[in-house]
Amino acid sequence: MISPSFLVGCQVTEVETVTTPLDVTASSPATFVGFAETKKPEKSRKNIKSVSVEGKVTGEDGSEHTFKYADCSYSVDGKSYASRKAIAAALGKATYSDCSMTIDFAHRPWGYGGGGGGGGGGGGGGGGG
């Protein structure tokens, strides 16, 4: 259990969730995370915490499958794929429909990801002669 004295001064952050419809092809949007950045609430200083996409994908034979993207991984009917192009190759072609993206925005805890540390020290001087 965390001591209450440890929590003094800690900021509790709320997560903002945005869900938006999304047109998906084998190459568009170029990245889901890049698309998610464009959906950040106006004037929000929060960062993307998670991105997920759900929808349907239809193969060349006309069969419909469940498509998901979460944690940087693609899946169709629970089977993992490396990319949307790999999904298209496996299904003969891929036509996506009814896709929506859910994005969670939140502040990074304890300043994670911000600022940098100091630079390295300079080299020592040469010896005298």
C-alpha positions in Angstrom: 0.0 0.0 0.0 1.2 3.5 -0.8 1.7 5.7 2.2 -0.6 8.8 2.1 2.5 11.0 2.8 4.0 9.8 -0.5 0.9 11.1 -2.4 1.3 14.7 -1.0 2.0 16.9 -3.9 1.3 14.2 -6.6 -1.0 15.3 -9.3 -3.9 13.0 -10.2 -4.4 13.1 -14.0 -7.6 12.4 -15.8 -7.7 10.7 -19.1 -9.6 12.3 -22.0 -11.0 9.8 -24.4 -11.9 10.7 -28.0 -13.6 8.3 -30.4 -13.7 9.2 -34.1 -14.7 7.4 -37.4 -11.8 6.6 -39.6 -11.3 5.6 -43.3 -8.7 2.9 -43.5 -6.8 1.5 -46.5 -3.6 -0.5 -46.7 -1.6 2.7 -46.7 -3.9 5.4 -45.2 -3.6 6.9 -42.8 0.1 6.5 -42.9 0.3 5.8 -39.2 -2.6 5.6 -36.7 -0.6 7.5 -34.1 0.0 10.3 -36.5 -3.7 10.5 -37.3 -4.5 10.4 -33.6 -2.3 13.5 -33.0 -4.7 15.4 -35.4 -7.6 14.6 -33.1 -6.0 16.0 -29.9 -8.5 18.3 -28.1 -7.8 22.0 -28.9 -5.4 23.6 -26.5 -4.8 20.3 -24.7 -1.3 19.8 -23.3 -1.9 16.1 -22.8 -0.1 13.4 -24.7 -1.4 10.3 -26.5 -1.6 7.5 -23.9 -3.1 4.8 -26.2 -4.6 4.3 -29.6 -6.9 1.5 -30.7 -8.8 0.9 -34.0 -11.7 -1.5 -34.5 -13.6 -2.3 -37.6 -14.3 -4.8 -40.4 -12.0 -6.0 -43.2 -13.3 -7.9 -46.2 -11.0 -10.1 -48.2 -10.9 -10.9 -51.9 -13.4 -13.8 -51.5 -16.0 -11.4 -49.9 -15.7 -12.8 -46.4 -15.8 -10.2 -43.6 -13.4 -10.3 -40.7 -12.9 -8.4 -37.4 -10.0 -6.0 -37.7 -8.2 -4.5 -34.6 -5.2 -2.4 -34.0 -3.9 -1.9 -30.4 -0.5 -1.6 -28.7 1.2 -1.2 -32.1 -0.2 -4.6 -33.3 -2.6 -5.5 -36.0 -4.9 -8.4 -35.9 -7.7 -10.0 -38.0 -10.0 -12.4 -36.2 -7.4 -12.7 -33.5 -4.5 -13.6 -35.8 -1.5 -11.1 -35.6 -0.1 -9.4 -38.7 2.9 -7.1 -39.1 1.1 -4.5 -41.1 -2.0 -3.6 -43.1 -0.1 -4.5 -46.2 0.5 -8.0 -44.7 -3.3 -8.3 -44.1 -4.0 -7.4 -47.7 -1.5 -10.0 -48.9 -3.1 -12.7 -46.7 -6.7 -11.9 -47.7 -5.9 -11.3 -51.4 -7.0 -7.8 -50.9 -8.4 -5.8 -48.0 -11.4 -3.5 -47.9 -11.9 -1.8 -44.6 -15.3 -0.6 -43.3 -17.0 0.7 -40.1 -13.6 1.6 -38.5 -13.4 3.8 -35.5 -10.4 5.0 -33.5 -10.4 5.4 -29.7 -7.6 7.7 -28.4 -6.8 8.2 -24.7 -5.0 11.5 -23.9 -3.3 12.0 -20.5 -0.4 13.9 -18.9 2.7 11.9 -18.5 3.3 10.9 -14.9 6.0 12.7 -13.0 7.2 14.6 -16.0 8.2 11.5 -17.9 9.4 12.4 -21.5 10.1 16.0 -20.8 13.3 17.9 -20.8 16.7 16.5 -21.0 19.6 15.9 -18.7 22.8 17.9 -18.7 25.4 17.5 -21.4 28.7 15.7 -20.9 31.6 17.4 -19.4 34.4 18.8 -21.5 37.7 17.1 -22.0 40.7 17.8 -19.7 43.5 20.1 -20.6 46.8 18.8 -21.9 49.8 18.4 -19.7 52.7 20.9 -19.6 56.0 20.2 -21.1 
